[in-house]
Amino acid sequence: MLRNILLGTATAMCLMAVLAQAQTPTTGQISGVVNDPSGAVVAGVSLTASDSAGVERTVSTDEQGHYTFPLLPPGTYKIEAERTGFANATFENVTVRITEITTLNVPLTVAAQKQSIEVTTEPPMVQTETPARGDVIQSREIRQLPLATRNFQQLLTLTAGTSAAIPNSSDLGRGDTAFNVNGNRTLSNAVVINGVDASSIGTGSTPNLAVPATDSLEEFIVQTNLYDASQGRNSGSVVAAVTRSGSNEFHGNLYEFLRNTDLDANNFFLNRAGVTRPPYHRNQFGGTLGGPVLRDRAWFFVSYQGTREVNATSLVNSISTVFVPADLSNDRSTATLNRLAASYLMPPCTSPFAALGCLSPTATTLLQAKLPNGQYIIPSAPHPIPIPKPFLLGVITVPYVSVPVVGTSRFQEDQFNTDFDVKLAESNRLSFKFFWADNPELQALYNSFGLGNALPVPGFGANTNFNQRVLSVDDIHILTPSLVNDLRFGWTTINTAAHPQEPFTSSQLGIASPLSSLFAGMPEISVANDFDLGASPFSDNSASEPSYTAADTISWIKGRHSLRIGAEFEHYELKETFNLYTRGQIFFLGQSGDPFKDFLGGYFDLTGLTIMGSGVNNRDNLSYDLAGFATDDWRVTNHLTLNLGLRYEYFSPFTEAQGRFVGLDQDAIKTATIPGAPVGDNTAIVGGFVQAGNATHPLPGVPLVQSSLVPPDKNNFAPRFGFAWQPSDNGHMVVRGGYGLYYDRPNSRFMNNQLLNFPYYTLAQAFATPIGNPFVQVPPPSAYPLTFNNPAVFPFGGPPAFLPAASALGPIQAIPANGIFPDIHDFRTPYVQQFSFGVQDEFANNWLTDISYVGSLGRKLFRLVDINQEYGPPIPTAAPLSPGLSSLVVQGFGVHLMQSSANSSYNSLQASLRKRFSYGLQFLAAYTYSHSIDDYSGDPTGTSDVTVVPGNQMVINNRASSDFDRRQRFVFSGFYELPHFYKSGGLGKQILDGWQLASIFTIQSGTPFSVLTNATAFVQARADANPAMPCNGIASGSTISRLNNYFNVACFTPATTIGDFGNTGRNILVGPGQRNVDLSILKFFPVTEKSYFQFRTEFFNAFNNVSFANPVNILASSSAGAVVATTTGPRVIQFALKFDF
């Protein structure tokens, strides 16, 4: 490994390369050329840059009249130029943005005697020295644009090339944003705060990361394409944020933001169902203070923000839609329930309950059970408008109705941010920054979906807590005027925890559970397509993710070359504790023809099952990164800059402290017949398992391999090339383009997929068991790790095997080995090739257009593939498997491998129009026309994301529009200060002056979706086209006119042949588009020259536009083809009062 690292660093230094846009994640640069009145360059000019704290830096122009201030902290600077024989030139308020180069060309005038000229012209807006794409969002925009939950992440999607759902003002808590950039997955974005990697190695996504309050942020940048080689680890975007610092003047603010239910509109579907507006109260308050500790030597900045929220409007955590029989009322007496069962042709049960086909006592108990607030856990049908289900019971059609249900969620946050800067010497500045936040919340609906497309009911949520800590130390040392060093250290930790709400125990419901002495709560009970009861099996867990960073960058200005060389090291640890499936899961998936009838009678069979989990419940996972880079921004001429480069990255595969990793070598799989097992289900794997080489409890007969299971990838060299060319002397236009290769650091999700793998954890599945005793008697956690020949665990003896019943003849219990394993032969670092070509034109003062082609190609992306795919029919049958599946390794055995085998492509036209602030107006309009294509879009974290394709392993048949593809997207953001009406004082001036409008307007296409047969544990095949009704499935009319039939369901039929994957394509239909307007009205009341009150009213979804979600795409669902949810909330009004000084 060391040899490769040294080779990569040496190669980079020889090339003197990397794409030169950025400086470091916390600094920017000012550069330019000094000319005399004739246009000739002037050498030997002394230039001084001073910031608001009085810190100065001095450089001189070279023989070509060029100068550079590298590695400058962000902020506004005064630039002074001085040379004998010329008048001194002063430029005020020159802005330095993180990772960007500000071009400031200095014209000098001849002076007979010493004099100074103040130049008010602002630097050009075009990027004349870099092809990198991205937008810096500064403090004015951060604090004045309307943000749905005042989360800066919501500003990330203002830039062309980004794609995301519209921020939802009704979201619980912080409203974190998951977004895609230029065809990359949501997990491919890096977040850097104060120069420290703040991303989650556990999830790789933006939720749960540190989110400093908007009033504590100086600025941030979203680098979307061809960003510089000092940034790595991810192939999507780099989000670099810097918090505020103190200055020589005291400054700060106090603020409070308030929302109240009485001001808001109602959810579209709740209003449609006659449900009154649920409560939503949010109060956010805080303040900031910054200033000098020792004037011109040391400065501080501190901030606090608190949030208190009661939310019953969240589309994810508070509102869902369930389906119940139209005859289910608030009369839950035994006699009434017996009549309900009779409508399903089911007689009352005798006591004790001993047979299927009658109303079980457990179902009766659940139907009669109430939450502490007096509501039935299974809601009644308030409006019996029949929605027929697609099944017949004798001659009776049982109608169902949709019932919106609401649970009240709560959120609380307290966060602190501190900064201390000290000037150790004129050439040395040291910065300490620390962020601290705690975010406890009650999620009333913790499950988004149970198995079988069932939405949860209230009462079984989870109490969660997320907290973040980010510490950064940044030492900028000016060694010489042309040599500057930036040394950074950082520590980040993300802690998460969840514990379920459990109003009932298993024993109260008459359900025997093998681990009830340890986990007393009731199991999750999922009635397919209808409702989901009980706590989520994932709602009892905790994790801690500490990481440590050290990085150094040295900048050297040498003639026409601006060189930077750097190295980075980061160490990760992920400590996890989880209790997965320890309370069990019970699924009713329609064996009788209707899942609700299964629930009433306790039917179990091939499409109805139970799962019980047990095993070692903690892991301690370790990894580290090494990276080296070198950069050269080469000014070939004053019109042409070339950016050439290379970055090398080594991502150490994860290991576990006690070696508790087990894998599967598909090339070594061996099978054997299990004595006594049913014919057709008597095959098991007896060879091919491997275990980590550092296992503290090695398994007899299982080969040891490397501790990480997968080999390290030592070939992560990332070449980059770019250019910026000015075709004219006026510098108003620049042609830019380039190519770069970017690697995507594997997060721990592949490792988390192994949490349920034998022998350290098992999921015991049972079929056709009685509802009162549904689970396999698994060993307690203390008995693990198990061995491969434990007869108490495997009823048929031998190694683990997945043994489903061939028919409904009797109960079958087994522990499967259908876990998720890394493919030890096909596991490499994913990478993306980025390329772009475009033109920037500052066609008028303060106006900039940018039109570009941007593309990318993804290779070796992660996907889950079942190398032993076997899909049974939606209706159980004892028919043999189709001949096409006869070559499977093991019938009924899911072997899910995580491979580096997916591909993607992205092509786009991106255009933007930016108006820099002048005459009270500033805005950015960004348009993207794009097409993202791949053969796997998902987050490979579970078997629900396994690639399902016709023809088994023919993954090329999955190539289609990405799940996140939005063909067109337009975003406008900006603000306008209304003209002053009164020049004199008095009441008129106080009323009419000081108004400002700010808005964000978004309109975008919908995302594609596939039509699926069902969503059972075994079948996720796509539907077949209906041969009796050839059509494309597209329905006509507006979205609101076809809410009940968004697409033509009659065009499709279920894939019912055993082993049928469906013959329709992936993502063949497109869901509804979205549009939204957020609006702020601000009024400023001056108090003194430097202090004022600000009162603001904000309207989120100001015109109450309804943005509908994709329709239900599962044919087995009673609501197939219908739109049953929205993606954004209704109009929400917020008031705020701020005092700034």
Number of C-alpha atoms within 10 A of each C-alpha: 12 9 8 16 20 13 13 23 23 15 19 26 21 12 15 23 29 32 31 35 27 25 28 27 26 27 24 24 24 23 18 21 21 25 20 15 11 9 10 13 19 20 18 18 21 16 23 18 22 16 21 16 21 15 18 15 17 17 18 21 22 20 13 18 20 24 27 25 24 27 26 23 22 25 21 16 24 17 23 21 25 19 18 14 13 20 19 21 20 19 20 16 15 21 18 20 29 28 31 27 25 24 22 20 18 25 18 24 17 15 13 10 10 13 11 16 14 11 14 11 11 15 17 19 22 23 25 26 30 29 33 25 22 22 18 20 20 17 18 12 19 23 17 20 21 29 26 23 21 21 19 25 24 22 22 25 23 23 29 29 26 23 26 19 20 23 27 24 25 24 21 28 26 21 20 21 22 20 24 23 25 28 31 27 23 23 24 23 26 27 22 20 26 28 23 28 23 27 26 26 20 23 16 22 22 22 17 19 22 26 23 24 22 20 25 26 20 21 24 30 24 28 28 25 26 30 27 29 32 28 23 23 22 22 32 30 29 24 23 26 26 24 25 25 26 23 24 20 13 14 17 20 18 19 19 17 20 17 19 16 18 13 11 21 17 20 26 19 18 21 13 11 14 11 17 11 16 21 18 23 16 21 18 20 18 20 20 22 20 23 21 21 17 12 13 15 19 21 24 24 25 22 23 21 23 19 19 18 20 20 26 25 28 27 21 17 27 27 27 26 20 21 25 22 21 21 22 20 16 15 12 18 12 14 11 15 22 18 16 20 20 14 16 21 15 18 16 19 17 12 8 8 15 13 14 18 20 24 27 26 22 20 19 18 15 17 21 18 17 17 14 10 7 8 15 19 19 23 21 22 21 18 13 18 12 14 17 16 17 15 15 13 14 8 6 11 14 19 18 22 26 23 23 22 18 24 22 22 28 22 21 21 20 18 22 20 23 22 20 21 24 19 19 13 12 12 16 17 19 19 20 19 24 20 23 19 22 19 20 20 22 25 29 28 28 27 24 16 17 24 22 27 23 25 25 33 28 27 27 27 28 26 20 21 20 22 21 23 21 24 21 22 20 22 20 23 20 21 14 12 16 19 16 22 22 23 17 22 20 24 20 25 23 24 20 19 20 23 19 24 21 16 14 20 18 18 14 14 18 16 19 17 26 23 20 17 8 11 17 18 24 26 28 23 23 28 28 30 30 27 25 29 25 29 31 29 22 17 23 21 19 19 20 20 20 20 25 18 20 18 21 19 22 23 24 21 20 13 15 19 17 20 21 28 23 22 20 18 17 20 16 21 21 23 18 21 16 21 21 23 24 28 28 32 26 27 28 30 31 27 19 22 16 21 24 24 25 26 26 25 27 28 30 29 28 24 24 27 23 26 24 27 28 26 27 21 18 17 20 17 23 20 20 17 17 18 24 28 30 31 32 27 26 22 19 11 12 17 16 18 24 25 25 26 28 29 31 27 29 25 22 21 22 24 23 21 16 16 22 28 27 28 24 22 17 17 10 11 13 14 15 14 15 18 12 10 16 15 11 16 19 21 22 24 21 17 19 16 19 21 22 24 20 19 18 11 10 17 17 8 10 15 14 17 18 15 22 27 25 20 16 17 15 18 15 23 22 23 20 26 22 28 26 24 23 23 13 10 9 7 19 20 24 25 23 25 22 24 21 26 23 27 26 23 24 25 21 20 16 24 22 18 19 21 24 22 22 25 19 22 21 31 26 24 24 26 27 24 21 19 24 19 13 27 27 24 17 22 17 15 20 10 12 17 18 17 17 19 12 14 12 11 23 19 15 20 17 20 23 26 26 23 27 24 23 20 16 17 9 12 16 21 25 22 24 23 24 22 24 30 24 24 21 21 13 16 21 23 22 22 24 25 20 24 22 23 17 19 20 23 19 20 11 10 14 16 18 21 21 20 17 21 18 25 23 25 21 24 19 19 24 24 24 30 26 20 17 21 26 22 22 24 22 26 14 19 13 9 12 10 16 13 9 11 17 11 9 13 20 24 22 26 26 24 22 26 27 24 22 21 19 21 22 24 21 21 19 22 19 20 22 20 19 20 19 16 14 11 10 12 16 19 20 21 21 24 23 26 17 22 20 24 22 22 24 26 26 19 19 21 20 16 20 18 16 22 25 26 25 20 17 20 15 10 17 14 15 18 18 20 27 26 21 24 26 26 18 18 24 20 22 20 24 21 24 18 18 15 13 11 12 14 9 8 8 9 10 12 14 14 14 14 19 18 19 19 21 22 24 24 18 22 17 22 17 23 21 21 21 18 31 26 26 26 24 21 17 19 24 26 30 29 27 21 22 17 10 10 11 11 14 15 18 15 14 12 9 10 17 13 10 16 16 16 20 26 25 17 19 15 18 26 21 23 26 20 16 20 22 24 28 25 17 20 20 23 20 15 19 20 20 20 18 21 19 24 22 25 24 24 19 19 21 18 16 15 12 8 7 9 15 16 18 18 18 21 18 25 23 28 28 17 13 20 16 20 23 22 18 23 24 24 26 24 23 24 21 22 24 22 24 20 24 20 22 19 17 26 26 24 23 25 23 20 17 18 17 18 19 18 16
